[in-house]
Amino acid sequence: MKRQFRLKTVAQKKKYKNMRLFAVLLTGLCVLTACGGGGASGAENGQTDTEQTAGGRTDDAQAEPVTLVYGSGDYTRINPAMDEHGEINLLLFDGLTAHNGKNEVVPGLAKSWEFDEAACTYTFHLEEGVTWHDGVPFTSKDVKFTIEAIMDPENASENAPNYEDVEEITAVDDYTVSFRLSAPNVAFLDYMTMAVLPAHLLAGEDMQTSDFFRAPVGTGPYKLESWDVGQAIIMTKNESYFRGTPHIDRVIFKIVNDDNAKTLQMAAGELDLALLPPKAAQSFASQEKYICYHMLTSDYRGILFNFNNAYWQENRDIIPAICYAIDRQAIVDTVLLGQGMPAYGPLQRNIYNNENVERYDYNPEKAAEILESAGCVKGEDGIYMRDGKTLSFVISVGAGDQVRADMAQAAAQQIRAAGIGCTVEIPTRVDWNSQMAYLIGWGSPFDADDHTYKVFGTGKGANYSGYSNAAVDRYLEQARSSDDPQVRAESYARFQEELAKDPAYAFICYIDADYVADASIQGISPDTVMGHHGVGIFWNIAEWKK
């Protein structure tokens, strides 16, 4: 049996594109009340269409390029095959599939596909006439090269677990490619959103160190113009983009690592768009020249325990006490100003969430009970001791993220109040092998397999905690190898129960995304659920106007 996924006819696609463009224009006019802010359109200010451009520019031949400046974190490389996250990937690259504003899988470089259940094989039919930014034609060989590079254990890609069930990739012809799997994997179409890389530029290159990843070439709506390391990445529109030339001429990712500096630059008009902390975002809500987008995410925060560290090999059994010691709602209220919700697991914004698992609601009495049942004795300073050693650990936090730092400090204070020593440090670099704990962020708005199998599965590419639990492994394997929703629901329910019994993290909260934008920007989709770090806002960047 084959299930067909087809695009519309050319006439239908043209009609759909026109309707969507109209919808985007309406969105740009209607979304001005997104978080209390609002701004009058150019027409309301008496401007004509040709006058209504950024900085009052006109659309004549001498006009400066329409430019959007985004306040971005820094990049040491742009390597979507090896690194999971990178907001910039959506501008430079395309996958075989893509996600729309509802996070549904839609065609990308593949115009259609079918799944042969008997052979457990996906066959993708590619768009013809697509070229790389250097003008070389895109073909199925590029697809085969990219996924095989990710699967190669020598390349150590954190995305490799997504393709563990791929047994064979065949470039049938230049515009047809097939993937034979060992078992059904409903998440496979989500994973085909992976950015395809050019084989003609990367064949024989080291996939971790190649200079290509500092001068990337893709098929996406924008192409790299220049990269001033630590300062800015400048991109210009791809005039030959297969989905139509973008409206905004240039997009600049201005590197601003500090949230406070980003807020000041937004207020000074140096940025057109930025993801800001809740308190900072609220300061723009009443100003007409800005629009605030308060967006839900699947992005959670928690304390990752490093099980490679001898401390947790000796004290793993006290982790539930730490979980009970955290007052999550207090952190949401004080650090996030209510812009989020308490977290108890990795799938709370997923259809397979199990609401009946142990949530570790704030309960210092329960924490004390667990500690004392483990033989811990409270010292005169109020901190418990075990076998003559003080119970104490350090939470590491990445530099530049003030929200995480504040969250870690709040959690540490609560943990100390429960009788476990806890401090916070901001190291110059993250030491995944030696650190005791880390204020982690994860989360995916896509299939439940994403950000569970590779994060909590033993030895998987994004399992930075060294966590290992045979029951967790078993249920995650069952869930990803079935396309039966009932089987998957039962498997994910059991997975969440086992993870709650033996926590890998002390989950804290889900953090909403507060984007502040210049009011002239039209086309941002305000209802899309964002991913980790608020990633996803650029999914339709080619349709934006300014």
RODO-2510 file (C-alpha; in nm, 4 decimals, decimal comma):
residues 546
     n   res          X          Y          Z
     1     m     0,0000     0,0000     0,0000
     2     k     0,1335     0,3459    -0,0926
     3     r     0,0222     0,6704     0,0691
     4     q     0,0464     0,9673    -0,1646
     5     f     0,1422     1,3225    -0,0716
     6     r     0,1083     1,5554    -0,3699
     7     l     0,1338     1,9250    -0,4360
     8     k    -0,1450     2,1125    -0,6097
     9     t    -0,1424     2,1876    -0,9823
    10     v     0,0475     2,4925    -1,1065
    11     a    -0,2749     2,6909    -1,1284
    12     q    -0,3755     2,5881    -0,7779
    13     k    -0,0323     2,6747    -0,6422
    14     k    -0,0488     3,0203    -0,8007
    15     k    -0,3935     3,0772    -0,6531
    16     y    -0,2746     2,9508    -0,3135
    17     k     0,0323     3,1754    -0,3227
    18     n    -0,1819     3,4819    -0,3956
    19     m    -0,4259     3,3916    -0,1166
    20     r    -0,1388     3,3370     0,1257
    21     l     0,0214     3,6674     0,0339
    22     f    -0,3112     3,8387     0,0995
    23     a    -0,3327     3,6618     0,4361
    24     v     0,0197     3,7725     0,5253
    25     l    -0,0712     4,1328     0,4460
    26     l    -0,3793     4,1077     0,6651
    27     t    -0,1666     3,9592     0,9436
    28     g     0,0715     4,2503     0,9225
    29     l    -0,2203     4,4895     0,9776
    30     c    -0,4084     4,2938     1,2420
    31     v    -0,1310     4,1640     1,4637
    32     l    -0,0385     4,5043     1,6031
    33     t    -0,2141     4,4275     1,9319
    34     a    -0,0088     4,1112     1,9880
    35     c     0,1107     4,1988     2,3375
    36     g    -0,0398     4,5333     2,4131
    37     g     0,1672     4,7278     2,1590
    38     g     0,0315     4,8744     1,8402
    39     g     0,1358     5,0928     1,5556
    40     a    -0,0376     5,2844     1,2830
    41     s     0,0210     5,1605     0,9306
    42     g     0,1799     5,3807     0,6690
    43     a    -0,1588     5,4432     0,5078
    44     e    -0,2997     5,5637     0,8414
    45     n    -0,0093     5,8085     0,8652
    46     g    -0,0873     5,9481     0,5229
    47     q     0,1937     5,7649     0,3419
    48     t     0,1533     5,6109    -0,0008
    49     d     0,2651     5,2533    -0,0713
    50     t     0,5858     5,3747    -0,2348
    51     e     0,6650     5,5936     0,0652
    52     q     0,6017     5,3211     0,3206
    53     t     0,9463     5,1661     0,3519
    54     a     1,1937     5,1434     0,6374
    55     g     1,3405     5,4832     0,7120
    56     g     1,1035     5,6558     0,4680
    57     r     1,2796     5,5122     0,1607
    58     t     1,1005     5,4992    -0,1733
    59     d     1,0857     5,2091    -0,4148
    60     d     1,2645     5,3779    -0,7044
    61     a     1,5785     5,2422    -0,8679
    62     q     1,8024     5,4501    -0,6412
    63     a     1,6500     5,3239    -0,3144
    64     e     1,8680     5,1587    -0,0548
    65     p     1,8071     4,7868    -0,0031
    66     v     1,5289     4,7067     0,2419
    67     t     1,7180     4,5639     0,5390
    68     l     1,6096     4,3760     0,8506
    69     v     1,8506     4,3676     1,1453
    70     y     1,8017     4,0811     1,3903
    71     g     1,9643     4,0669     1,7336
    72     s     2,1321     3,7274     1,7230
    73     g     2,3464     3,5112     1,9416
    74     d     2,6945     3,4322     1,8128
    75     y     2,7939     3,1568     1,5731
    76     t     3,1304     2,9866     1,5502
    77     r     3,0084     2,7937     1,2463
    78     i     2,6883     2,7290     1,0532
    79     n     2,6656     2,3509     1,0338
    80     p     2,3066     2,2216     1,0392
    81     a     2,4163     1,8627     0,9746
    82     m     2,6274     1,8383     1,2889
    83     d     2,4566     2,0939     1,5179
    84     e     2,0891     2,0766     1,5957
    85     h     2,0108     2,4411     1,6604
    86     g     2,0619     2,7515     1,4550
    87     e     1,7969     3,0092     1,3715
    88     i     2,0003     3,1148     1,0692
    89     n     1,9595     2,7727     0,9052
    90     l     1,6067     2,8576     0,7897
    91     l     1,7391     3,1488     0,5849
    92     l     2,0286     2,9745     0,4129
    93     f     1,9088     2,6179     0,3627
    94     d     1,6080     2,4031     0,2739
    95     g     1,5148     2,0470     0,3634
    96     l     1,3220     1,7923     0,1626
    97     t     1,0257     1,8800     0,3826
    98     a     0,9458     2,1923     0,5819
    99     h     0,7181     2,3027     0,8654
   100     n     0,4347     2,5483     0,8207
   101     g     0,2983     2,7907     1,0796
   102     k     0,1127     2,5084     1,2544
   103     n     0,4339     2,3019     1,2693
   104     e     0,2857     2,0562     1,0221
   105     v     0,5069     1,8830     0,7654
   106     v     0,4737     2,0353     0,4174
   107     p     0,6767     2,0021     0,0947
   108     g     1,0183     2,1643     0,0743
   109     l     1,2798     2,0639    -0,1812
   110     a     1,0635     1,7556    -0,2321
   111     k     0,7434     1,8430    -0,4173
   112     s     0,5830     1,5093    -0,3299
   113     w     0,6529     1,1736    -0,1695
   114     e     0,5013     0,8343    -0,1024
   115     f     0,5540     0,5637     0,1575
   116     d     0,5549     0,1966     0,0581
   117     e     0,4494     0,0204     0,3767
   118     a     0,5438    -0,3271     0,2534
   119     a     0,8996    -0,2196     0,1714
   120     c     0,9121     0,0376     0,4534
   121     t     1,0474     0,2866     0,1999
   122     y     0,9922     0,6584     0,1486
   123     t     1,0390     0,7890    -0,2037
   124     f     1,0761     1,1637    -0,2536
   125     h     1,0262     1,3466    -0,5841
   126     l     1,2366     1,6603    -0,5933
   127     e     1,1739     2,0060    -0,7310
   128     e     1,3525     2,0531    -1,0627
   129     g     1,5459     2,3633    -1,1576
   130     v     1,6603     2,4432    -0,8017
   131     t     2,0173     2,5709    -0,7814
   132     w     2,2652     2,6217    -0,5035
   133     h     2,3675     2,9776    -0,4259
   134     d     2,6740     2,9243    -0,6479
   135     g     2,4532     2,8291    -0,9451
   136     v     2,5193     2,4534    -0,9446
   137     p     2,2005     2,2424    -0,9843
   138     f     2,0580     2,0723    -0,6753
   139     t     2,0026     1,6942    -0,7202
   140     s     1,9247     1,3790    -0,5256
   141     k     2,2980     1,3193    -0,4831
   142     d     2,3088     1,6142    -0,2429
   143     v     2,0328     1,4571    -0,0327
   144     k     2,2071     1,1213    -0,0178
   145     f     2,5386     1,2857     0,0693
   146     t     2,3897     1,4949     0,3523
   147     i     2,2044     1,2196     0,5354
   148     e     2,4874     0,9694     0,4960
   149     a     2,7284     1,2287     0,6398
   150     i     2,5019     1,2708     0,9430
   151     m     2,4727     0,8938     0,9852
   152     d     2,8504     0,8401     0,9669
   153     p     2,9691     0,7821     1,3255
   154     e     3,3074     0,9307     1,2338
   155     n     3,1366     1,2688     1,1996
   156     a     2,9849     1,2570     1,5519
   157     s     2,6661     1,4421     1,4591
   158     e     2,4199     1,5053     1,7409
   159     n     2,1486     1,4555     1,4766
   160     a     2,2571     1,0986     1,3955
   161     p     1,9928     0,9317     1,6203
   162     n     1,7207     1,0769     1,3946
   163     y     1,8335     0,8469     1,1137
   164     e     1,9279     0,5295     1,3001
   165     d     1,6517     0,3355     1,1263
   166     v     1,7695     0,4274     0,7733
   167     e     1,9125     0,1133     0,6118
   168     e     1,9665     0,2332     0,2567
   169     i     1,9528     0,5605     0,0613
   170     t     1,9189     0,5397    -0,3169
   171     a     1,9506     0,8272    -0,5631
   172     v     1,7135     0,6757    -0,8204
   173     d     1,7731     0,9608    -1,0637
   174     d     1,8624     1,3290    -1,0328
   175     y     1,5186     1,4162    -0,8970
   176     t     1,4157     1,1016    -0,7087
   177     v     1,5607     0,9681    -0,3855
   178     s     1,4426     0,6809    -0,1648
   179     f     1,5035     0,5824     0,1975
   180     r     1,4529     0,2254     0,3117
   181     l     1,3920     0,2021     0,6871
   182     s     1,4238    -0,0892     0,9260
   183     a     1,0873    -0,0049     1,0831
   184     p     0,8154     0,2583     1,0423
   185     n     0,9044     0,5948     1,1960
   186     v     0,6293     0,8564     1,1902
   187     a     0,8857     1,1218     1,2837
   188     f     1,0847     1,0558     0,9662
   189     l     0,9075     1,3266     0,7652
   190     d     0,9854     1,5754     1,0444
   191     y     1,3507     1,4760     1,0245
   192     m     1,3513     1,5349     0,6502
   193     t     1,3324     1,9067     0,7286
   194     m     1,7074     1,8669     0,7835
   195     a     1,8999     2,1219     0,5757
   196     v     2,0408     1,9613     0,2609
   197     l     2,4088     2,0411     0,1972
   198     p     2,5947     2,0618    -0,1374
   199     a     2,7896     1,7467    -0,2164
   200     h     3,0014     1,9259    -0,4766
   201     l     3,1461     2,1536    -0,2082
   202     l     3,1696     1,9127     0,0854
   203     a     3,2637     1,5733    -0,0587
   204     g     3,5924     1,4706     0,1013
   205     e     3,5787     1,7558     0,3551
   206     d     3,5891     1,7130     0,7326
   207     m     3,2258     1,7622     0,8399
   208     q     3,3302     1,9142     1,1705
   209     t     3,6106     2,1485     1,0659
   210     s     3,5583     2,2366     0,6986
   211     d     3,5862     2,6046     0,6078
   212     f     3,2540     2,5596     0,4278
   213     f     3,0733     2,6060     0,7579
   214     r     3,2094     2,9592     0,7847
   215     a     3,1126     3,0383     0,4258
   216     p     2,8042     2,8209     0,3721
   217     v     2,6253     2,7756     0,0411
   218     g     2,2628     2,6616     0,0451
   219     t     1,9454     2,6700    -0,1612
   220     g     1,7542     2,8903     0,0848
   221     p     1,5801     3,2255     0,0415
   222     y     1,8947     3,4145     0,1474
   223     k     2,2616     3,3692     0,0650
   224     l     2,5672     3,4712     0,2631
   225     e     2,7169     3,8060     0,1659
   226     s     2,9716     3,8497     0,4449
   227     w     3,0553     3,7351     0,7959
   228     d     3,2347     3,9658     1,0354
   229     v     3,3134     3,7198     1,3126
   230     g     3,1620     3,8214     1,6435
   231     q     2,9943     4,1233     1,4855
   232     a     2,7450     4,0433     1,2094
   233     i     2,6393     3,7912     0,9458
   234     i     2,4966     3,9639     0,6400
   235     m     2,2706     3,7857     0,3909
   236     t     2,1161     3,9022     0,0649
   237     k     1,8018     3,7686    -0,0966
   238     n     1,8302     3,4753    -0,3352
   239     e     1,6895     3,6147    -0,6610
   240     s     1,6589     3,2582    -0,7943
   241     y     1,4819     3,1098    -0,4931
   242     f     1,2540     2,8341    -0,6167
   243     r     0,9612     2,9525    -0,4053
   244     g     0,9875     3,3109    -0,5210
   245     t     1,2244     3,5999    -0,4526
   246     p     1,2019     3,7273    -0,0925
   247     h     1,0629     4,0795    -0,0387
   248     i     1,3279     4,1954     0,2093
   249     d     1,6588     4,2575     0,0331
   250     r     1,9046     4,2011     0,3160
   251     v     1,8910     4,0329     0,6551
   252     i     2,1636     4,1084     0,9059
   253     f     2,2173     3,8843     1,2056
   254     k     2,3850     4,1359     1,4367
   255     i     2,5700     3,9510     1,7100
   256     v     2,4490     4,0722     2,0511
   257     n     2,5145     3,8083     2,3150
   258     d     2,4023     4,0073     2,6182
   259     d     2,0277     4,0474     2,6792
   260     n     2,0697     4,3916     2,8339
   261     a     2,2704     4,5171     2,5368
   262     k     2,0111     4,3699     2,3005
   263     t     1,7354     4,5598     2,4812
   264     l     1,9266     4,8875     2,4628
   265     q     1,9990     4,8411     2,0927
   266     m     1,6348     4,7639     2,0240
   267     a     1,5322     5,0846     2,1997
   268     a     1,7928     5,2823     2,0061
   269     g     1,6592     5,1575     1,6730
   270     e     1,9730     4,9576     1,5947
   271     l     1,7708     4,6353     1,5738
   272     d     1,4453     4,5585     1,3923
   273     l     1,3739     4,2278     1,5667
   274     a     1,4947     4,0610     1,8853
   275     l     1,4018     3,7902     2,1319
   276     l     1,4053     3,9622     2,4706
   277     p     1,3565     3,8604     2,8350
   278     p     0,9976     3,9111     2,9600
   279     k     1,0693     4,2235     3,1658
   280     a     1,2581     4,3887     2,8806
   281     a     0,9889     4,2986     2,6266
   282     q     0,7175     4,4520     2,8406
   283     s     0,8945     4,7884     2,8265
   284     f     0,8178     4,8065     2,4516
   285     a     0,4521     4,7008     2,4738
   286     s     0,3032     5,0500     2,4909
   287     q     0,5223     5,2053     2,2220
   288     e     0,3549     5,2450     1,8840
   289     k     0,6632     5,1912     1,6743
   290     y     0,7037     4,8372     1,8104
   291     i     0,4979     4,5188     1,8027
   292     c     0,5417     4,2653     2,0819
   293     y     0,4795     3,9013     1,9993
   294     h     0,4185     3,6825     2,3023
   295     m     0,4603     3,3312     2,1621
   296     l     0,4202     2,9917     2,3222
   297     t     0,7111     2,7505     2,2978
   298     s     0,7951     2,3888     2,3674
   299     d     1,1173     2,5201     2,5245
   300     y     1,1736     2,4018     2,8801
   301     r     1,4417     2,4715     3,1388
   302     g     1,5734     2,2319     3,3977
   303     i     1,8765     2,1265     3,5971
   304     l     2,0721     1,8643     3,4050
   305     f     2,2610     1,6277     3,6352
   306     n     2,5911     1,5063     3,4931
   307     f     2,5933     1,1333     3,5622
   308     n     2,9511     1,1110     3,4383
   309     n     3,0450     1,3026     3,7530
   310     a     3,1219     1,0759     4,0495
   311     y     2,9029     1,2890     4,2764
   312     w     2,5817     1,1712     4,1105
   313     q     2,7028     0,8157     4,0868
   314     e     2,7077     0,8282     4,4659
   315     n     2,4026     1,0511     4,5212
   316     r     2,1638     0,9737     4,2352
   317     d     1,8970     0,8694     4,4850
   318     i     1,8667     1,2239     4,6295
   319     i     1,7701     1,3808     4,2950
   320     p     1,3952     1,3403     4,3705
   321     a     1,4539     1,5454     4,6866
   322     i     1,6043     1,8226     4,4739
   323     c     1,3019     1,8069     4,2452
   324     y     1,0652     1,8499     4,5407
   325     a     1,2725     2,1422     4,6727
   326     i     1,2038     2,3662     4,3718
   327     d     0,9095     2,6058     4,3803
   328     r     0,8463     2,6235     4,0064
   329     q     0,5536     2,8613     4,0134
   330     a     0,7536     3,1093     4,2194
   331     i     1,0276     3,1033     3,9549
   332     v     0,7743     3,1522     3,6748
   333     d     0,6226     3,4463     3,8611
   334     t     0,9432     3,6208     3,9655
   335     v     1,1936     3,5406     3,6915
   336     l     0,9595     3,5056     3,3924
   337     l     0,6971     3,7530     3,5193
   338     g     0,4352     3,4862     3,4540
   339     q     0,5486     3,4290     3,0938
   340     g     0,5659     3,0498     3,1120
   341     m     0,4442     2,7532     3,3118
   342     p     0,5886     2,5020     3,5611
   343     a     0,7487     2,1983     3,3965
   344     y     0,7291     1,8347     3,4973
   345     g     0,8451     1,6645     3,1767
   346     p     0,9663     1,7053     2,8173
   347     l     0,6328     1,6545     2,6375
   348     q     0,3931     1,8982     2,8026
   349     r     0,3141     2,0724     2,4739
   350     n     0,2891     1,7493     2,2776
   351     i    -0,0130     1,5332     2,1972
   352     y     0,1501     1,2443     2,3850
   353     n     0,1904     1,4274     2,7147
   354     n     0,1078     1,2156     3,0204
   355     e    -0,0532     1,4500     3,2727
   356     n    -0,0682     1,1810     3,5404
   357     v     0,3046     1,1451     3,6071
   358     e     0,4696     1,2613     3,9295
   359     r     0,5063     1,6373     3,8914
   360     y     0,7316     1,6997     4,1910
   361     d     0,5195     1,9894     4,3084
   362     y     0,6974     2,2034     4,5653
   363     n     0,7142     1,9996     4,8860
   364     p     1,0153     2,0660     5,1148
   365     e     0,8769     1,8222     5,3719
   366     k     0,8837     1,5438     5,1131
   367     a     1,2381     1,6443     5,0182
   368     a     1,3457     1,6131     5,3828
   369     e     1,1767     1,2731     5,4084
   370     i     1,3719     1,1410     5,1077
   371     l     1,7013     1,2751     5,2387
   372     e     1,6550     1,1332     5,5862
   373     s     1,5429     0,7949     5,4533
   374     a     1,8715     0,7871     5,2579
   375     g     2,0642     0,8258     5,5829
   376     c     2,1380     1,1966     5,5526
   377     v     2,1693     1,4006     5,8701
   378     k     2,1221     1,7771     5,8904
   379     g     2,4217     1,9666     6,0217
   380     e     2,4234     2,2717     6,2461
   381     d     2,4359     2,4964     5,9400
   382     g     2,1109     2,3454     5,8130
   383     i     2,2797     2,1485     5,5314
   384     y     2,2501     1,7704     5,5233
   385     m     2,5516     1,5421     5,5436
   386     r     2,5898     1,1877     5,4150
   387     d     2,8641     0,9518     5,5264
   388     g     3,0492     1,2484     5,6724
   389     k     3,0318     1,4509     5,3500
   390     t     2,8261     1,7655     5,2970
   391     l     2,5567     1,7378     5,0309
   392     s     2,6421     2,0175     4,7927
   393     f     2,6658     2,0725     4,4175
   394     v     2,7215     2,3470     4,1606
   395     i     2,4889     2,4495     3,8756
   396     s     2,6744     2,5807     3,5707
   397     v     2,5058     2,8387     3,3473
   398     g     2,6071     2,9500     2,9995
   399     a     2,7309     3,3079     2,9729
   400     g     2,5062     3,5811     2,8344
   401     d     2,1662     3,4370     2,9253
   402     q     2,0487     3,6466     3,2189
   403     v     1,7150     3,4640     3,2452
   404     r     1,8886     3,1301     3,2924
   405     a     2,1284     3,2815     3,5427
   406     d     1,8404     3,4284     3,7436
   407     m     1,6518     3,1018     3,7241
   408     a     1,9531     2,9049     3,8456
   409     q     2,0074     3,1435     4,1372
   410     a     1,6411     3,1177     4,2402
   411     a     1,6468     2,7377     4,2216
   412     a     1,9772     2,7218     4,4135
   413     q     1,8324     2,9362     4,6915
   414     q     1,5307     2,7063     4,7193
   415     i     1,7502     2,3959     4,7181
   416     r     1,9679     2,5397     4,9949
   417     a     1,6553     2,6132     5,1970
   418     a     1,5706     2,2430     5,1724
   419     g     1,9088     2,1512     5,3218
   420     i     2,1235     2,0771     5,0150
   421     g     2,4178     2,3032     4,9418
   422     c     2,3888     2,4583     4,5977
   423     t     2,5752     2,7381     4,4202
   424     v     2,5799     2,8809     4,0674
   425     e     2,8781     2,9433     3,8404
   426     i     2,9109     3,0916     3,4919
   427     p     3,2164     2,9228     3,3375
   428     t     3,3959     3,0582     3,0315
   429     r     3,3030     2,7383     2,8468
   430     v     3,0692     2,4468     2,9089
   431     d     3,2473     2,1340     3,0310
   432     w     2,9991     1,8560     2,9624
   433     n     3,2316     1,5864     3,0951
   434     s     3,3250     1,7332     3,4331
   435     q     3,0597     1,9825     3,5461
   436     m     2,8219     1,8698     3,8200
   437     a     2,5013     2,0161     3,6785
   438     y     2,3875     2,2584     3,4096
   439     l     2,0847     2,4824     3,3627
   440     i     1,9725     2,3113     3,0423
   441     g     1,7214     2,4166     2,7815
   442     w     1,5556     2,1783     2,5365
   443     g     1,2251     2,1203     2,3660
   444     s     1,0668     2,0572     2,0274
   445     p     0,7236     2,1521     1,8863
   446     f     0,7390     1,8618     1,6402
   447     d     0,6999     1,4839     1,6732
   448     a     0,7456     1,3421     2,0235
   449     d     1,0494     1,1441     1,9084
   450     d     1,2352     1,4695     1,8583
   451     h     1,4166     1,5757     2,1761
   452     t     1,3335     1,2545     2,3611
   453     y     1,5091     0,9633     2,1883
   454     k     1,8385     1,1452     2,1314
   455     v     1,8270     1,3374     2,4621
   456     f     1,7353     1,0598     2,7080
   457     g     1,8358     0,7460     2,5149
   458     t     2,1540     0,5786     2,6385
   459     g     2,4572     0,7001     2,4456
   460     k     2,2591     0,9099     2,1970
   461     g     2,3937     1,2219     2,0276
   462     a     2,2260     1,4857     2,2447
   463     n     2,2368     1,2969     2,5760
   464     y     2,4742     1,5390     2,7446
   465     s     2,3926     1,4151     3,0945
   466     g     2,5214     1,0611     3,0435
   467     y     2,1773     0,9436     3,1579
   468     s     2,0995     0,5740     3,1142
   469     n     1,7818     0,3879     3,2025
   470     a     1,6943     0,0570     3,0333
   471     a     1,3183     0,1061     3,0719
   472     v     1,3369     0,4566     2,9232
   473     d     1,5351     0,3174     2,6278
   474     r     1,2814     0,0411     2,5728
   475     y     0,9756     0,2681     2,5674
   476     l     1,1419     0,5240     2,3410
   477     e     1,2353     0,2467     2,0961
   478     q     0,8791     0,1163     2,0978
   479     a     0,7332     0,4607     2,0358
   480     r     0,9575     0,5472     1,7408
   481     s     0,9199     0,2088     1,5683
   482     s     0,5393     0,2199     1,5482
   483     d     0,3043     0,4326     1,3413
   484     d     0,0041     0,3269     1,5499
   485     p    -0,1054     0,6313     1,7582
   486     q    -0,2341     0,4104     2,0392
   487     v     0,0925     0,2175     2,0641
   488     r     0,2875     0,5416     2,0613
   489     a     0,0629     0,6983     2,3251
   490     e     0,1096     0,4012     2,5584
   491     s     0,4859     0,3906     2,5008
   492     y     0,5326     0,7628     2,5635
   493     a     0,3136     0,7439     2,8733
   494     r     0,5372     0,4683     3,0137
   495     f     0,8498     0,6608     2,9125
   496     q     0,7350     0,9660     3,1063
   497     e     0,6500     0,7559     3,4121
   498     e     0,9954     0,5963     3,4146
   499     l     1,1659     0,9327     3,3633
   500     a     0,9730     1,0720     3,6607
   501     k     1,0775     0,7795     3,8798
   502     d     1,4428     0,8220     3,7843
   503     p     1,4864     1,1890     3,6834
   504     a     1,7542     1,2910     3,4383
   505     y     1,6704     1,6567     3,5031
   506     a     1,4954     1,8577     3,7682
   507     f     1,2456     2,0211     3,5312
   508     i     1,1698     2,3831     3,6188
   509     c     0,9519     2,5592     3,3640
   510     y     0,8520     2,6197     3,0038
   511     i     0,9601     2,9642     2,8944
   512     d     0,7539     3,1632     2,6456
   513     a     0,9182     3,3628     2,3673
   514     d     0,8847     3,7415     2,3687
   515     y     0,9847     3,8863     2,0340
   516     v     0,9896     4,2615     1,9863
   517     a     0,9735     4,3858     1,6274
   518     d     0,9734     4,7140     1,4420
   519     a     0,6091     4,7820     1,3551
   520     s     0,6941     4,8064     0,9853
   521     i     0,7639     4,4329     0,9606
   522     q     0,4738     4,2391     0,8115
   523     g     0,4360     3,8625     0,7845
   524     i     0,5453     3,7307     1,1245
   525     s     0,3235     3,4387     1,2253
   526     p     0,2193     3,5145     1,5871
   527     d     0,0490     3,1830     1,6644
   528     t     0,3287     2,9433     1,5688
   529     v     0,4584     2,7453     1,8671
   530     m     0,8323     2,8078     1,8812
   531     g     1,1062     2,5571     1,9539
   532     h     1,4152     2,5696     2,1729
   533     h     1,5565     2,9239     2,2071
   534     g     1,2401     3,0492     2,0375
   535     v     1,3646     2,9039     1,7078
   536     g     1,1096     2,8981     1,4271
   537     i     1,0037     3,2572     1,3766
   538     f     1,1778     3,2726     1,0373
   539     w     0,9868     2,9783     0,8869
   540     n     0,8217     3,2114     0,6289
   541     i     1,0907     3,4822     0,6052
   542     a     1,0625     3,4909     0,2246
   543     e     0,7089     3,6322     0,2633
   544     w     0,7931     3,9063     0,5127
   545     k     0,7810     4,2705     0,4129
   546     k     0,9239     4,5834     0,5711
***
